[in-house]
Amino acid sequence: MALQPVPSDTIAPKIPALVSEIILKLLAKTAKDRYQSAWEIKIDLEQCLIQLENTGRIEPFLLAQQDSSDKFYIPEKLYIPYCR
């Protein structure tokens, strides 16, 4: 669990670098570094598909830019209230 995942495009060079970045974002250790909704993943993957269909390649772009500004983050630690 302490090891970072190997980028997919280093294992399978046919995988576009940006798709590999999306996979790494999905596998991120902390919740704040992962996609916050399925909607964000869908938008990024659709953008990849549009580029691939139109140009035959996927140019880099910033991931998860279609998210809402009022994100809900799941805390990394679980806090249990102290009761007597």
N, CA, C and O atoms as a Maestro MAE file, in Angstrom:
{
 s_m_m2io_version
 :::
 2.0.0
}

f_m_ct {
 s_m_title
 :::
 protein
 m_atom[336] {
  # First column is atom index #
  i_m_mmod_type
  r_m_x_coord
  r_m_y_coord
  r_m_z_coord
  i_m_residue_number
  s_m_chain_name
  s_m_pdb_residue_name
  s_m_pdb_atom_name
  i_m_atomic_number
  :::
  1 25 0.807 -1.184 0.000 1 A "MET " " N  " 7
  2 3 0.000 0.000 0.000 1 A "MET " " CA " 6
  3 2 0.860 1.261 0.000 1 A "MET " " C  " 6
  4 15 0.389 2.330 -0.390 1 A "MET " " O  " 8
  5 25 2.100 1.148 0.429 2 A "ALA " " N  " 7
  6 3 2.956 2.328 0.505 2 A "ALA " " CA " 6
  7 2 3.574 2.667 -0.845 2 A "ALA " " C  " 6
  8 15 4.096 3.766 -1.029 2 A "ALA " " O  " 8
  9 25 3.522 1.746 -1.777 3 A "LEU " " N  " 7
  10 3 4.119 1.982 -3.086 3 A "LEU " " CA " 6
  11 2 3.166 2.737 -4.005 3 A "LEU " " C  " 6
  12 15 1.954 2.523 -3.983 3 A "LEU " " O  " 8
  13 25 3.737 3.618 -4.807 4 A "GLN " " N  " 7
  14 3 2.949 4.313 -5.819 4 A "GLN " " CA " 6
  15 2 2.721 3.362 -6.998 4 A "GLN " " C  " 6
  16 15 3.625 2.603 -7.348 4 A "GLN " " O  " 8
  17 25 1.545 3.385 -7.613 5 A "PRO " " N  " 7
  18 3 1.307 2.523 -8.768 5 A "PRO " " CA " 6
  19 2 2.184 2.945 -9.944 5 A "PRO " " C  " 6
  20 15 2.523 4.118 -10.100 5 A "PRO " " O  " 8
  21 25 2.535 1.980 -10.747 6 A "VAL " " N  " 7
  22 3 3.323 2.240 -11.949 6 A "VAL " " CA " 6
  23 2 2.388 2.816 -13.003 6 A "VAL " " C  " 6
  24 15 1.316 2.260 -13.237 6 A "VAL " " O  " 8
  25 25 2.771 3.923 -13.645 7 A "PRO " " N  " 7
  26 3 1.909 4.486 -14.697 7 A "PRO " " CA " 6
  27 2 1.641 3.458 -15.800 7 A "PRO " " C  " 6
  28 15 2.546 2.759 -16.257 7 A "PRO " " O  " 8
  29 25 0.397 3.388 -16.205 8 A "SER " " N  " 7
  30 3 -0.030 2.396 -17.201 8 A "SER " " CA " 6
  31 2 0.726 2.513 -18.510 8 A "SER " " C  " 6
  32 15 1.001 1.501 -19.156 8 A "SER " " O  " 8
  33 25 1.072 3.742 -18.917 9 A "ASP " " N  " 7
  34 3 1.743 3.908 -20.202 9 A "ASP " " CA " 6
  35 2 3.189 3.426 -20.178 9 A "ASP " " C  " 6
  36 15 3.790 3.256 -21.238 9 A "ASP " " O  " 8
  37 25 3.762 3.200 -18.997 10 A "THR " " N  " 7
  38 3 5.101 2.602 -18.952 10 A "THR " " CA " 6
  39 2 5.022 1.094 -19.103 10 A "THR " " C  " 6
  40 15 5.961 0.468 -19.594 10 A "THR " " O  " 8
  41 25 3.914 0.509 -18.688 11 A "ILE " " N  " 7
  42 3 3.710 -0.935 -18.829 11 A "ILE " " CA " 6
  43 2 3.218 -1.259 -20.237 11 A "ILE " " C  " 6
  44 15 3.679 -2.211 -20.867 11 A "ILE " " O  " 8
  45 25 2.284 -0.458 -20.715 12 A "ALA " " N  " 7
  46 3 1.693 -0.656 -22.048 12 A "ALA " " CA " 6
  47 2 1.813 0.654 -22.818 12 A "ALA " " C  " 6
  48 15 0.933 1.508 -22.715 12 A "ALA " " O  " 8
  49 25 2.890 0.827 -23.588 13 A "PRO " " N  " 7
  50 3 3.142 2.103 -24.277 13 A "PRO " " CA " 6
  51 2 2.033 2.577 -25.211 13 A "PRO " " C  " 6
  52 15 2.012 3.751 -25.582 13 A "PRO " " O  " 8
  53 25 1.123 1.710 -25.596 14 A "LYS " " N  " 7
  54 3 0.026 2.131 -26.476 14 A "LYS " " CA " 6
  55 2 -1.034 2.935 -25.723 14 A "LYS " " C  " 6
  56 15 -1.862 3.600 -26.345 14 A "LYS " " O  " 8
  57 25 -1.016 2.879 -24.402 15 A "ILE " " N  " 7
  58 3 -1.971 3.663 -23.611 15 A "ILE " " CA " 6
  59 2 -1.512 5.115 -23.636 15 A "ILE " " C  " 6
  60 15 -0.367 5.399 -23.285 15 A "ILE " " O  " 8
  61 25 -2.377 6.038 -24.041 16 A "PRO " " N  " 7
  62 3 -1.994 7.455 -24.053 16 A "PRO " " CA " 6
  63 2 -1.615 7.948 -22.650 16 A "PRO " " C  " 6
  64 15 -2.197 7.522 -21.653 16 A "PRO " " O  " 8
  65 25 -0.642 8.842 -22.593 17 A "ALA " " N  " 7
  66 3 -0.153 9.357 -21.311 17 A "ALA " " CA " 6
  67 2 -1.278 9.962 -20.480 17 A "ALA " " C  " 6
  68 15 -1.308 9.786 -19.262 17 A "ALA " " O  " 8
  69 25 -2.200 10.670 -21.118 18 A "LEU " " N  " 7
  70 3 -3.278 11.305 -20.363 18 A "LEU " " CA " 6
  71 2 -4.233 10.269 -19.765 18 A "LEU " " C  " 6
  72 15 -4.737 10.458 -18.657 18 A "LEU " " O  " 8
  73 25 -4.480 9.195 -20.481 19 A "VAL " " N  " 7
  74 3 -5.316 8.120 -19.934 19 A "VAL " " CA " 6
  75 2 -4.604 7.495 -18.733 19 A "VAL " " C  " 6
  76 15 -5.244 7.141 -17.743 19 A "VAL " " O  " 8
  77 25 -3.302 7.365 -18.823 20 A "SER " " N  " 7
  78 3 -2.519 6.872 -17.700 20 A "SER " " CA " 6
  79 2 -2.635 7.813 -16.500 20 A "SER " " C  " 6
  80 15 -2.729 7.347 -15.364 20 A "SER " " O  " 8
  81 25 -2.631 9.115 -16.731 21 A "GLU " " N  " 7
  82 3 -2.810 10.090 -15.652 21 A "GLU " " CA " 6
  83 2 -4.187 9.953 -15.005 21 A "GLU " " C  " 6
  84 15 -4.322 10.067 -13.786 21 A "GLU " " O  " 8
  85 25 -5.206 9.708 -15.829 22 A "ILE " " N  " 7
  86 3 -6.562 9.510 -15.300 22 A "ILE " " CA " 6
  87 2 -6.590 8.289 -14.389 22 A "ILE " " C  " 6
  88 15 -7.193 8.325 -13.316 22 A "ILE " " O  " 8
  89 25 -5.943 7.216 -14.811 23 A "ILE " " N  " 7
  90 3 -5.893 5.993 -14.000 23 A "ILE " " CA " 6
  91 2 -5.182 6.260 -12.681 23 A "ILE " " C  " 6
  92 15 -5.637 5.819 -11.626 23 A "ILE " " O  " 8
  93 25 -4.060 6.987 -12.740 24 A "LEU " " N  " 7
  94 3 -3.330 7.311 -11.513 24 A "LEU " " CA " 6
  95 2 -4.175 8.178 -10.580 24 A "LEU " " C  " 6
  96 15 -4.118 8.024 -9.360 24 A "LEU " " O  " 8
  97 25 -4.958 9.087 -11.160 25 A "LYS " " N  " 7
  98 3 -5.839 9.930 -10.341 25 A "LYS " " CA " 6
  99 2 -6.913 9.070 -9.667 25 A "LYS " " C  " 6
  100 15 -7.278 9.323 -8.519 25 A "LYS " " O  " 8
  101 25 -7.410 8.074 -10.364 26 A "LEU " " N  " 7
  102 3 -8.400 7.161 -9.783 26 A "LEU " " CA " 6
  103 2 -7.796 6.329 -8.651 26 A "LEU " " C  " 6
  104 15 -8.503 5.936 -7.724 26 A "LEU " " O  " 8
  105 25 -6.497 6.062 -8.725 27 A "LEU " " N  " 7
  106 3 -5.820 5.238 -7.731 27 A "LEU " " CA " 6
  107 2 -5.132 6.050 -6.631 27 A "LEU " " C  " 6
  108 15 -4.459 5.479 -5.773 27 A "LEU " " O  " 8
  109 25 -5.293 7.355 -6.649 28 A "ALA " " N  " 7
  110 3 -4.612 8.214 -5.675 28 A "ALA " " CA " 6
  111 2 -4.914 7.781 -4.244 28 A "ALA " " C  " 6
  112 15 -6.027 7.358 -3.931 28 A "ALA " " O  " 8
  113 25 -3.921 7.890 -3.394 29 A "LYS " " N  " 7
  114 3 -4.053 7.440 -2.008 29 A "LYS " " CA " 6
  115 2 -5.013 8.306 -1.193 29 A "LYS " " C  " 6
  116 15 -5.816 7.779 -0.423 29 A "LYS " " O  " 8
  117 25 -4.939 9.620 -1.353 30 A "THR " " N  " 7
  118 3 -5.801 10.487 -0.556 30 A "THR " " CA " 6
  119 2 -7.068 10.844 -1.335 30 A "THR " " C  " 6
  120 15 -7.041 10.982 -2.558 30 A "THR " " O  " 8
  121 25 -8.147 10.987 -0.627 31 A "ALA " " N  " 7
  122 3 -9.435 11.281 -1.256 31 A "ALA " " CA " 6
  123 2 -9.414 12.608 -2.002 31 A "ALA " " C  " 6
  124 15 -10.034 12.730 -3.058 31 A "ALA " " O  " 8
  125 25 -8.714 13.597 -1.473 32 A "LYS " " N  " 7
  126 3 -8.704 14.906 -2.128 32 A "LYS " " CA " 6
  127 2 -7.966 14.889 -3.455 32 A "LYS " " C  " 6
  128 15 -8.175 15.775 -4.283 32 A "LYS " " O  " 8
  129 25 -7.102 13.893 -3.677 33 A "ASP " " N  " 7
  130 3 -6.360 13.784 -4.930 33 A "ASP " " CA " 6
  131 2 -7.099 12.960 -5.984 33 A "ASP " " C  " 6
  132 15 -6.724 12.957 -7.156 33 A "ASP " " O  " 8
  133 25 -8.156 12.256 -5.553 34 A "ARG " " N  " 7
  134 3 -8.941 11.451 -6.497 34 A "ARG " " CA " 6
  135 2 -10.056 12.298 -7.101 34 A "ARG " " C  " 6
  136 15 -10.331 13.406 -6.639 34 A "ARG " " O  " 8
  137 25 -10.690 11.763 -8.136 35 A "TYR " " N  " 7
  138 3 -11.880 12.408 -8.682 35 A "TYR " " CA " 6
  139 2 -12.934 12.472 -7.590 35 A "TYR " " C  " 6
  140 15 -13.080 11.532 -6.808 35 A "TYR " " O  " 8
  141 25 -13.663 13.570 -7.536 36 A "GLN " " N  " 7
  142 3 -14.675 13.756 -6.513 36 A "GLN " " CA " 6
  143 2 -16.053 13.273 -6.955 36 A "GLN " " C  " 6
  144 15 -16.967 13.165 -6.137 36 A "GLN " " O  " 8
  145 25 -16.201 12.982 -8.243 37 A "SER " " N  " 7
  146 3 -17.483 12.470 -8.724 37 A "SER " " CA " 6
  147 2 -17.277 11.702 -10.024 37 A "SER " " C  " 6
  148 15 -16.284 11.883 -10.727 37 A "SER " " O  " 8
  149 25 -18.229 10.854 -10.316 38 A "ALA " " N  " 7
  150 3 -18.202 10.121 -11.577 38 A "ALA " " CA " 6
  151 2 -18.368 11.085 -12.751 38 A "ALA " " C  " 6
  152 15 -17.879 10.826 -13.851 38 A "ALA " " O  " 8
  153 25 -19.055 12.192 -12.509 39 A "TRP " " N  " 7
  154 3 -19.266 13.210 -13.542 39 A "TRP " " CA " 6
  155 2 -17.922 13.730 -14.053 39 A "TRP " " C  " 6
  156 15 -17.737 13.883 -15.261 39 A "TRP " " O  " 8
  157 25 -16.981 14.003 -13.140 40 A "GLU " " N  " 7
  158 3 -15.657 14.509 -13.527 40 A "GLU " " CA " 6
  159 2 -14.917 13.499 -14.404 40 A "GLU " " C  " 6
  160 15 -14.297 13.869 -15.401 40 A "GLU " " O  " 8
  161 25 -14.986 12.238 -14.030 41 A "ILE " " N  " 7
  162 3 -14.323 11.186 -14.816 41 A "ILE " " CA " 6
  163 2 -14.941 11.125 -16.202 41 A "ILE " " C  " 6
  164 15 -14.232 11.044 -17.205 41 A "ILE " " O  " 8
  165 25 -16.256 11.165 -16.251 42 A "LYS " " N  " 7
  166 3 -16.970 11.100 -17.533 42 A "LYS " " CA " 6
  167 2 -16.551 12.247 -18.452 42 A "LYS " " C  " 6
  168 15 -16.294 12.027 -19.635 42 A "LYS " " O  " 8
  169 25 -16.479 13.463 -17.922 43 A "ILE " " N  " 7
  170 3 -16.102 14.625 -18.723 43 A "ILE " " CA " 6
  171 2 -14.690 14.459 -19.279 43 A "ILE " " C  " 6
  172 15 -14.451 14.710 -20.460 43 A "ILE " " O  " 8
  173 25 -13.745 14.031 -18.416 44 A "ASP " " N  " 7
  174 3 -12.359 13.863 -18.870 44 A "ASP " " CA " 6
  175 2 -12.243 12.767 -19.924 44 A "ASP " " C  " 6
  176 15 -11.540 12.935 -20.920 44 A "ASP " " O  " 8
  177 25 -12.925 11.650 -19.710 45 A "LEU " " N  " 7
  178 3 -12.863 10.563 -20.690 45 A "LEU " " CA " 6
  179 2 -13.526 10.963 -22.010 45 A "LEU " " C  " 6
  180 15 -13.045 10.594 -23.082 45 A "LEU " " O  " 8
  181 25 -14.625 11.712 -21.939 46 A "GLU " " N  " 7
  182 3 -15.268 12.196 -23.167 46 A "GLU " " CA " 6
  183 2 -14.343 13.141 -23.927 46 A "GLU " " C  " 6
  184 15 -14.278 13.093 -25.155 46 A "GLU " " O  " 8
  185 25 -13.623 14.005 -23.196 47 A "GLN " " N  " 7
  186 3 -12.671 14.909 -23.837 47 A "GLN " " CA " 6
  187 2 -11.572 14.116 -24.542 47 A "GLN " " C  " 6
  188 15 -11.168 14.464 -25.651 47 A "GLN " " O  " 8
  189 25 -11.091 13.055 -23.902 48 A "CYS " " N  " 7
  190 3 -10.096 12.187 -24.534 48 A "CYS " " CA " 6
  191 2 -10.651 11.560 -25.811 48 A "CYS " " C  " 6
  192 15 -9.979 11.536 -26.843 48 A "CYS " " O  " 8
  193 25 -11.869 11.058 -25.736 49 A "LEU " " N  " 7
  194 3 -12.498 10.423 -26.894 49 A "LEU " " CA " 6
  195 2 -12.684 11.405 -28.041 49 A "LEU " " C  " 6
  196 15 -12.408 11.070 -29.193 49 A "LEU " " O  " 8
  197 25 -13.148 12.615 -27.740 50 A "ILE " " N  " 7
  198 3 -13.344 13.639 -28.779 50 A "ILE " " CA " 6
  199 2 -12.022 13.935 -29.472 50 A "ILE " " C  " 6
  200 15 -11.954 13.979 -30.700 50 A "ILE " " O  " 8
  201 25 -10.974 14.138 -28.683 51 A "GLN " " N  " 7
  202 3 -9.665 14.422 -29.277 51 A "GLN " " CA " 6
  203 2 -9.181 13.254 -30.135 51 A "GLN " " C  " 6
  204 15 -8.672 13.452 -31.238 51 A "GLN " " O  " 8
  205 25 -9.344 12.048 -29.620 52 A "LEU " " N  " 7
  206 3 -8.887 10.861 -30.342 52 A "LEU " " CA " 6
  207 2 -9.639 10.695 -31.663 52 A "LEU " " C  " 6
  208 15 -9.036 10.369 -32.685 52 A "LEU " " O  " 8
  209 25 -10.945 10.917 -31.643 53 A "GLU " " N  " 7
  210 3 -11.746 10.794 -32.869 53 A "GLU " " CA " 6
  211 2 -11.412 11.894 -33.878 53 A "GLU " " C  " 6
  212 15 -11.391 11.646 -35.083 53 A "GLU " " O  " 8
  213 25 -11.150 13.111 -33.384 54 A "ASN " " N  " 7
  214 3 -10.900 14.243 -34.290 54 A "ASN " " CA " 6
  215 2 -9.473 14.315 -34.808 54 A "ASN " " C  " 6
  216 15 -9.251 14.696 -35.957 54 A "ASN " " O  " 8
  217 25 -8.507 13.955 -33.977 55 A "THR " " N  " 7
  218 3 -7.103 14.139 -34.381 55 A "THR " " CA " 6
  219 2 -6.285 12.865 -34.372 55 A "THR " " C  " 6
  220 15 -5.167 12.839 -34.887 55 A "THR " " O  " 8
  221 25 -6.832 11.805 -33.789 56 A "GLY " " N  " 7
  222 3 -6.082 10.558 -33.711 56 A "GLY " " CA " 6
  223 2 -5.098 10.523 -32.550 56 A "GLY " " C  " 6
  224 15 -4.342 9.562 -32.404 56 A "GLY " " O  " 8
  225 25 -5.105 11.561 -31.728 57 A "ARG " " N  " 7
  226 3 -4.220 11.609 -30.558 57 A "ARG " " CA " 6
  227 2 -4.907 12.375 -29.430 57 A "ARG " " C  " 6
  228 15 -5.916 13.051 -29.630 57 A "ARG " " O  " 8
  229 25 -4.332 12.247 -28.253 58 A "ILE " " N  " 7
  230 3 -4.893 12.935 -27.085 58 A "ILE " " CA " 6
  231 2 -3.841 13.903 -26.561 58 A "ILE " " C  " 6
  232 15 -2.788 13.495 -26.069 58 A "ILE " " O  " 8
  233 25 -4.143 15.188 -26.675 59 A "GLU " " N  " 7
  234 3 -3.244 16.234 -26.185 59 A "GLU " " CA " 6
  235 2 -3.486 16.437 -24.688 59 A "GLU " " C  " 6
  236 15 -4.610 16.273 -24.213 59 A "GLU " " O  " 8
  237 25 -2.444 16.791 -23.951 60 A "PRO " " N  " 7
  238 3 -2.603 17.011 -22.511 60 A "PRO " " CA " 6
  239 2 -3.583 18.145 -22.194 60 A "PRO " " C  " 6
  240 15 -3.630 19.155 -22.896 60 A "PRO " " O  " 8
  241 25 -4.354 17.960 -21.140 61 A "PHE " " N  " 7
  242 3 -5.219 19.009 -20.598 61 A "PHE " " CA " 6
  243 2 -5.329 18.777 -19.100 61 A "PHE " " C  " 6
  244 15 -5.029 17.687 -18.613 61 A "PHE " " O  " 8
  245 25 -5.759 19.804 -18.366 62 A "LEU " " N  " 7
  246 3 -5.905 19.678 -16.918 62 A "LEU " " CA " 6
  247 2 -7.087 18.784 -16.583 62 A "LEU " " C  " 6
  248 15 -8.190 18.973 -17.095 62 A "LEU " " O  " 8
  249 25 -6.849 17.829 -15.735 63 A "LEU " " N  " 7
  250 3 -7.895 16.891 -15.349 63 A "LEU " " CA " 6
  251 2 -8.793 17.487 -14.270 63 A "LEU " " C  " 6
  252 15 -8.382 18.364 -13.510 63 A "LEU " " O  " 8
  253 25 -10.009 16.996 -14.222 64 A "ALA " " N  " 7
  254 3 -10.996 17.335 -13.177 64 A "ALA " " CA " 6
  255 2 -11.265 18.827 -13.096 64 A "ALA " " C  " 6
  256 15 -11.360 19.382 -12.001 64 A "ALA " " O  " 8
  257 25 -11.389 19.477 -14.231 65 A "GLN " " N  " 7
  258 3 -11.665 20.911 -14.230 65 A "GLN " " CA " 6
  259 2 -13.153 21.218 -14.242 65 A "GLN " " C  " 6
  260 15 -13.539 22.380 -14.112 65 A "GLN " " O  " 8
  261 25 -13.990 20.214 -14.394 66 A "GLN " " N  " 7
  262 3 -15.437 20.423 -14.447 66 A "GLN " " CA " 6
  263 2 -16.089 20.154 -13.100 66 A "GLN " " C  " 6
  264 15 -17.299 19.947 -13.019 66 A "GLN " " O  " 8
  265 25 -15.294 20.159 -12.058 67 A "ASP " " N  " 7
  266 3 -15.855 19.874 -10.742 67 A "ASP " " CA " 6
  267 2 -16.535 21.105 -10.160 67 A "ASP " " C  " 6
  268 15 -16.355 22.220 -10.648 67 A "ASP " " O  " 8
  269 25 -17.301 20.889 -9.132 68 A "SER " " N  " 7
  270 3 -17.964 22.020 -8.474 68 A "SER " " CA " 6
  271 2 -17.030 22.593 -7.416 68 A "SER " " C  " 6
  272 15 -16.190 21.879 -6.870 68 A "SER " " O  " 8
  273 25 -17.174 23.852 -7.137 69 A "SER " " N  " 7
  274 3 -16.294 24.504 -6.179 69 A "SER " " CA " 6
  275 2 -16.609 24.123 -4.735 69 A "SER " " C  " 6
  276 15 -15.788 24.314 -3.838 69 A "SER " " O  " 8
  277 25 -17.786 23.594 -4.527 70 A "ASP " " N  " 7
  278 3 -18.140 23.196 -3.161 70 A "ASP " " CA " 6
  279 2 -17.985 21.681 -3.009 70 A "ASP " " C  " 6
  280 15 -18.959 20.957 -2.803 70 A "ASP " " O  " 8
  281 25 -16.750 21.229 -3.113 71 A "LYS " " N  " 7
  282 3 -16.457 19.797 -3.039 71 A "LYS " " CA " 6
  283 2 -16.695 19.266 -1.636 71 A "LYS " " C  " 6
  284 15 -16.517 19.970 -0.642 71 A "LYS " " O  " 8
  285 25 -17.092 18.034 -1.584 72 A "PHE " " N  " 7
  286 3 -17.225 17.317 -0.333 72 A "PHE " " CA " 6
  287 2 -16.055 16.356 -0.243 72 A "PHE " " C  " 6
  288 15 -15.913 15.460 -1.075 72 A "PHE " " O  " 8
  289 25 -15.224 16.539 0.757 73 A "TYR " " N  " 7
  290 3 -14.077 15.656 0.947 73 A "TYR " " CA " 6
  291 2 -14.331 14.710 2.104 73 A "TYR " " C  " 6
  292 15 -14.825 15.112 3.157 73 A "TYR " " O  " 8
  293 25 -13.990 13.461 1.897 74 A "ILE " " N  " 7
  294 3 -14.058 12.483 2.961 74 A "ILE " " CA " 6
  295 2 -12.743 12.593 3.737 74 A "ILE " " C  " 6
  296 15 -11.672 12.513 3.136 74 A "ILE " " O  " 8
  297 25 -12.803 12.773 5.043 75 A "PRO " " N  " 7
  298 3 -11.570 12.930 5.810 75 A "PRO " " CA " 6
  299 2 -10.695 11.682 5.730 75 A "PRO " " C  " 6
  300 15 -11.191 10.565 5.588 75 A "PRO " " O  " 8
  301 25 -9.395 11.895 5.822 76 A "GLU " " N  " 7
  302 3 -8.445 10.782 5.778 76 A "GLU " " CA " 6
  303 2 -8.470 9.977 7.071 76 A "GLU " " C  " 6
  304 15 -8.179 8.781 7.061 76 A "GLU " " O  " 8
  305 25 -8.815 10.617 8.177 77 A "LYS " " N  " 7
  306 3 -8.844 9.950 9.466 77 A "LYS " " CA " 6
  307 2 -10.282 9.863 9.960 77 A "LYS " " C  " 6
  308 15 -11.108 10.731 9.676 77 A "LYS " " O  " 8
  309 25 -10.556 8.821 10.689 78 A "LEU " " N  " 7
  310 3 -11.867 8.635 11.288 78 A "LEU " " CA " 6
  311 2 -11.805 9.153 12.726 78 A "LEU " " C  " 6
  312 15 -10.963 8.722 13.515 78 A "LEU " " O  " 8
  313 25 -12.698 10.073 13.055 79 A "TYR " " N  " 7
  314 3 -12.739 10.639 14.391 79 A "TYR " " CA " 6
  315 2 -13.983 10.087 15.101 79 A "TYR " " C  " 6
  316 15 -15.107 10.221 14.618 79 A "TYR " " O  " 8
  317 25 -13.749 9.474 16.238 80 A "ILE " " N  " 7
  318 3 -14.837 8.907 17.031 80 A "ILE " " CA " 6
  319 2 -15.042 9.821 18.229 80 A "ILE " " C  " 6
  320 15 -14.093 10.079 18.969 80 A "ILE " " O  " 8
  321 25 -16.245 10.314 18.437 81 A "PRO " " N  " 7
  322 3 -16.482 11.204 19.574 81 A "PRO " " CA " 6
  323 2 -16.222 10.474 20.892 81 A "PRO " " C  " 6
  324 15 -16.537 9.295 21.053 81 A "PRO " " O  " 8
  325 25 -15.652 11.200 21.797 82 A "TYR " " N  " 7
  326 3 -15.374 10.642 23.128 82 A "TYR " " CA " 6
  327 2 -16.610 10.799 23.994 82 A "TYR " " C  " 6
  328 15 -17.096 11.912 24.191 82 A "TYR " " O  " 8
  329 25 -17.108 9.715 24.499 83 A "CYS " " N  " 7
  330 3 -18.283 9.743 25.370 83 A "CYS " " CA " 6
  331 2 -17.960 8.983 26.653 83 A "CYS " " C  " 6
  332 15 -17.257 7.974 26.636 83 A "CYS " " O  " 8
  333 25 -18.482 9.483 27.749 84 A "ARG " " N  " 7
  334 3 -18.301 8.777 29.030 84 A "ARG " " CA " 6
  335 2 -19.543 8.041 29.409 84 A "ARG " " C  " 6
  336 15 -19.580 7.390 30.454 84 A "ARG " " O  " 8
  :::
 }
 m_bond[335] {
  # First column is bond index #
  i_m_from
  i_m_to
  i_m_order
  :::
  1 1 2 1
  2 2 3 1
  3 3 4 2
  4 3 5 1
  5 5 6 1
  6 6 7 1
  7 7 8 2
  8 7 9 1
  9 9 10 1
  10 10 11 1
  11 11 12 2
  12 11 13 1
  13 13 14 1
  14 14 15 1
  15 15 16 2
  16 15 17 1
  17 17 18 1
  18 18 19 1
  19 19 20 2
  20 19 21 1
  21 21 22 1
  22 22 23 1
  23 23 24 2
  24 23 25 1
  25 25 26 1
  26 26 27 1
  27 27 28 2
  28 27 29 1
  29 29 30 1
  30 30 31 1
  31 31 32 2
  32 31 33 1
  33 33 34 1
  34 34 35 1
  35 35 36 2
  36 35 37 1
  37 37 38 1
  38 38 39 1
  39 39 40 2
  40 39 41 1
  41 41 42 1
  42 42 43 1
  43 43 44 2
  44 43 45 1
  45 45 46 1
  46 46 47 1
  47 47 48 2
  48 47 49 1
  49 49 50 1
  50 50 51 1
  51 51 52 2
  52 51 53 1
  53 53 54 1
  54 54 55 1
  55 55 56 2
  56 55 57 1
  57 57 58 1
  58 58 59 1
  59 59 60 2
  60 59 61 1
  61 61 62 1
  62 62 63 1
  63 63 64 2
  64 63 65 1
  65 65 66 1
  66 66 67 1
  67 67 68 2
  68 67 69 1
  69 69 70 1
  70 70 71 1
  71 71 72 2
  72 71 73 1
  73 73 74 1
  74 74 75 1
  75 75 76 2
  76 75 77 1
  77 77 78 1
  78 78 79 1
  79 79 80 2
  80 79 81 1
  81 81 82 1
  82 82 83 1
  83 83 84 2
  84 83 85 1
  85 85 86 1
  86 86 87 1
  87 87 88 2
  88 87 89 1
  89 89 90 1
  90 90 91 1
  91 91 92 2
  92 91 93 1
  93 93 94 1
  94 94 95 1
  95 95 96 2
  96 95 97 1
  97 97 98 1
  98 98 99 1
  99 99 100 2
  100 99 101 1
  101 101 102 1
  102 102 103 1
  103 103 104 2
  104 103 105 1
  105 105 106 1
  106 106 107 1
  107 107 108 2
  108 107 109 1
  109 109 110 1
  110 110 111 1
  111 111 112 2
  112 111 113 1
  113 113 114 1
  114 114 115 1
  115 115 116 2
  116 115 117 1
  117 117 118 1
  118 118 119 1
  119 119 120 2
  120 119 121 1
  121 121 122 1
  122 122 123 1
  123 123 124 2
  124 123 125 1
  125 125 126 1
  126 126 127 1
  127 127 128 2
  128 127 129 1
  129 129 130 1
  130 130 131 1
  131 131 132 2
  132 131 133 1
  133 133 134 1
  134 134 135 1
  135 135 136 2
  136 135 137 1
  137 137 138 1
  138 138 139 1
  139 139 140 2
  140 139 141 1
  141 141 142 1
  142 142 143 1
  143 143 144 2
  144 143 145 1
  145 145 146 1
  146 146 147 1
  147 147 148 2
  148 147 149 1
  149 149 150 1
  150 150 151 1
  151 151 152 2
  152 151 153 1
  153 153 154 1
  154 154 155 1
  155 155 156 2
  156 155 157 1
  157 157 158 1
  158 158 159 1
  159 159 160 2
  160 159 161 1
  161 161 162 1
  162 162 163 1
  163 163 164 2
  164 163 165 1
  165 165 166 1
  166 166 167 1
  167 167 168 2
  168 167 169 1
  169 169 170 1
  170 170 171 1
  171 171 172 2
  172 171 173 1
  173 173 174 1
  174 174 175 1
  175 175 176 2
  176 175 177 1
  177 177 178 1
  178 178 179 1
  179 179 180 2
  180 179 181 1
  181 181 182 1
  182 182 183 1
  183 183 184 2
  184 183 185 1
  185 185 186 1
  186 186 187 1
  187 187 188 2
  188 187 189 1
  189 189 190 1
  190 190 191 1
  191 191 192 2
  192 191 193 1
  193 193 194 1
  194 194 195 1
  195 195 196 2
  196 195 197 1
  197 197 198 1
  198 198 199 1
  199 199 200 2
  200 199 201 1
  201 201 202 1
  202 202 203 1
  203 203 204 2
  204 203 205 1
  205 205 206 1
  206 206 207 1
  207 207 208 2
  208 207 209 1
  209 209 210 1
  210 210 211 1
  211 211 212 2
  212 211 213 1
  213 213 214 1
  214 214 215 1
  215 215 216 2
  216 215 217 1
  217 217 218 1
  218 218 219 1
  219 219 220 2
  220 219 221 1
  221 221 222 1
  222 222 223 1
  223 223 224 2
  224 223 225 1
  225 225 226 1
  226 226 227 1
  227 227 228 2
  228 227 229 1
  229 229 230 1
  230 230 231 1
  231 231 232 2
  232 231 233 1
  233 233 234 1
  234 234 235 1
  235 235 236 2
  236 235 237 1
  237 237 238 1
  238 238 239 1
  239 239 240 2
  240 239 241 1
  241 241 242 1
  242 242 243 1
  243 243 244 2
  244 243 245 1
  245 245 246 1
  246 246 247 1
  247 247 248 2
  248 247 249 1
  249 249 250 1
  250 250 251 1
  251 251 252 2
  252 251 253 1
  253 253 254 1
  254 254 255 1
  255 255 256 2
  256 255 257 1
  257 257 258 1
  258 258 259 1
  259 259 260 2
  260 259 261 1
  261 261 262 1
  262 262 263 1
  263 263 264 2
  264 263 265 1
  265 265 266 1
  266 266 267 1
  267 267 268 2
  268 267 269 1
  269 269 270 1
  270 270 271 1
  271 271 272 2
  272 271 273 1
  273 273 274 1
  274 274 275 1
  275 275 276 2
  276 275 277 1
  277 277 278 1
  278 278 279 1
  279 279 280 2
  280 279 281 1
  281 281 282 1
  282 282 283 1
  283 283 284 2
  284 283 285 1
  285 285 286 1
  286 286 287 1
  287 287 288 2
  288 287 289 1
  289 289 290 1
  290 290 291 1
  291 291 292 2
  292 291 293 1
  293 293 294 1
  294 294 295 1
  295 295 296 2
  296 295 297 1
  297 297 298 1
  298 298 299 1
  299 299 300 2
  300 299 301 1
  301 301 302 1
  302 302 303 1
  303 303 304 2
  304 303 305 1
  305 305 306 1
  306 306 307 1
  307 307 308 2
  308 307 309 1
  309 309 310 1
  310 310 311 1
  311 311 312 2
  312 311 313 1
  313 313 314 1
  314 314 315 1
  315 315 316 2
  316 315 317 1
  317 317 318 1
  318 318 319 1
  319 319 320 2
  320 319 321 1
  321 321 322 1
  322 322 323 1
  323 323 324 2
  324 323 325 1
  325 325 326 1
  326 326 327 1
  327 327 328 2
  328 327 329 1
  329 329 330 1
  330 330 331 1
  331 331 332 2
  332 331 333 1
  333 333 334 1
  334 334 335 1
  335 335 336 2
  :::
 }
}
